[in-house]
Amino acid sequence: MPTEAQTLAHMMDRTREYTLMYLKKLKDQDPYKVFECDGKPLNTMYWLVAHMAATQNGLLLFATGGPGDRFSWAKHFMPGAPLQAADQLPPFADILATFNAVHTKAIAHLSTLSEEALNSPNPTSFTVFGPTLRDVITHAIRHEGSHIGHLGWLCKLYGIKTM
């Protein structure tokens, strides 16, 4: 019988599979292209991938005591950060490689967490996630799920059939 931590890791991994399905559909598209809706810029594919890499690193590695990494570019992909020009950013291939590497480390680490660790207090400053580390992990799963929807919108905007 899997532990709760293994089940949470499995759910995060299955969520990532859905993200990867959309990214595969978008693979030949310009990751820097900005679409607008009612004059408001939408997040680019580049921004979404970088944001998911940075937040998974923070929520599933740093917050859980795992082997997180520091990325000089992460601050540019948090809510409210101004969009950066494409020539001021790392190549998309590097961001995608980081996105994949962070996920691999996070899934391996999450599976090792004990029930005691899951019950420990939320170490982030985001009380909206809930009071425990378990809540932080659960939020990371739903966080990526919300961005899957954004990738689905990008597919539609590029004219790519999704379902």
LINWOGI-V360480 format. One record per run of one state. SS is the DSSP state (2 for helix, 1 for strand, 0 for the rest). FROM is the first residue (numbers start at 1). LEN is the number of residues. If there is no record, write none. Layout:
# LINWOGI-V360480
ss=SS from=FROM len=LEN
ss=SS from=FROM len=LEN
This chain:
# LINWOGI-V360480
ss=0 from=1 len=3
ss=2 from=4 len=22
ss=0 from=26 len=10
ss=1 from=36 len=2
ss=0 from=38 len=2
ss=1 from=40 len=2
ss=0 from=42 len=3
ss=2 from=45 len=18
ss=0 from=63 len=11
ss=2 from=74 len=4
ss=0 from=78 len=8
ss=2 from=86 len=3
ss=0 from=89 len=3
ss=2 from=92 len=19
ss=0 from=111 len=4
ss=2 from=115 len=5
ss=0 from=120 len=1
ss=1 from=121 len=1
ss=0 from=122 len=5
ss=2 from=127 len=3
ss=0 from=130 len=2
ss=1 from=132 len=1
ss=2 from=133 len=26
ss=0 from=159 len=5
